[in-house]
Amino acid sequence: MEKGLANATQAILTGCSAGGLATFVHCDDFSARFSHKVSVKCLVDAGFILDVKDISGQRSFRSLYGGVVHLQNVRQVLPKDCLTNKEPTECFFPAELIKSIHTPMFIVNSGYDPAQI
């Protein structure tokens, strides 16, 4: 906030791909750093990673992001209401994260995301 954000009247947190996933995780925390008078929004571009089975019948993204959740200790910032019923890795996917986000959010995601095909 010392770099000038304390004087902001509007703020936006945005990220693309993995940065978009981080935007889901940190959107409300970012918003909480500002006065209620500041208009805060979040924008996710290509970060809506799906927790679905791939062509081999495996949940490859769940396996991949399970390592991320563990290595980066992401559990600490995941929604507590989700963690009471599900494993941390499941709570890391946007379909679960979005249920707990209160800050206005815009999501842009191609129907043909090459990373998920």
N, C-alpha and C positions, 0 to 999 in steps of 0.2 A: 504494500500500500504506500510505502514511502517513495515510490517512483512516480507518483502522480495519480494513482488510482483512487486515492482518498478523496480527490476532487471530482471524480467521475459522476456524471448524471445518468449514464448508460454504460452497460458492460455486457460483453458477450464472450462466452467460453466456447471454443470450437476445436474440432479435431477430425482427422480423416483416417480411416482404417483403424489401426491399433490406437491412434490418438482419439478416434471417435469413441472407441470402447472406454478409454480413460475419461472422456467427457461424460459418458453415462455415469461412471463411478463417482466423479468429483463435482458434478453439476450443482447439487445442493450445498456442498461445502463451499464452493466458489461463491455462490449467491449469499451465503451466510456472512461472508467477510465484508459485505456492504451494508450501508444503512438501508432501512426499508424504503427510503425515498428514491433510491437508485433503481432504475429499470434494468433487471438482469435477465438474460436469456441464454440458452445453450443451443448449439447447432452441431449435430452429428452428421458427418458425411462418410458413408460406406463403413459404418462401424456396427451395424446391426447384425452381428454374427449369430447364426442360427445353430441351435443345439439339436441337430437332426442326424439320422444315420446316413452315411455316405453310400456309394454304390456297392461297397463290400459288406455293407450291413453293420459297420462299426460307427461309433460316435467319435470320429477323429478329432474334431474340434474340442470335445470334452476332455479327451486325453491331453491334447496340446495345452489347453488353457488350465488344466489341473496343475500342470507344472508351473505355470505363471502364477497362479493363486498361491501355491506353496512357496515358490522361490521369492516372490516379492511381498509375501505376508499380506496379501490383499484382503484376507478375511477381516482384518481390523476395520475396513471401511465399507464392508458389504452391509446391506440392510439387515438389521437384527431380526425383523419379523420373518424374513426369508430363511435366515439361519436356524430358526427354531424348528423348521419343518424339512429343510433340504440341506444337502451337502454344500460347502462353500463354492465348489466349482459350478454347480447348477445355478447358484445365486449370482455368479459372475456374468452370466449371459444376459444381454439386453432385455429379452422377454421377461425376465424376472426383475432386473434392476428398475425398469421403467415403472413398475407397479408402486415403487416407493419414492419416485422423484416428484417434487412439488414445484420446482422452478419451471417456467415455460420452456419448452424444448421443441426444436424443429429437427426432423429426421429426414435426410436425403439418402436414399439407398437404391441402387440400380437393381432391377429385377434379374439382371444378368451379371452379377458380381463374379468376376473370374476367379477370385480366391475361394469362392464357395461352390463353384460348379464341379 
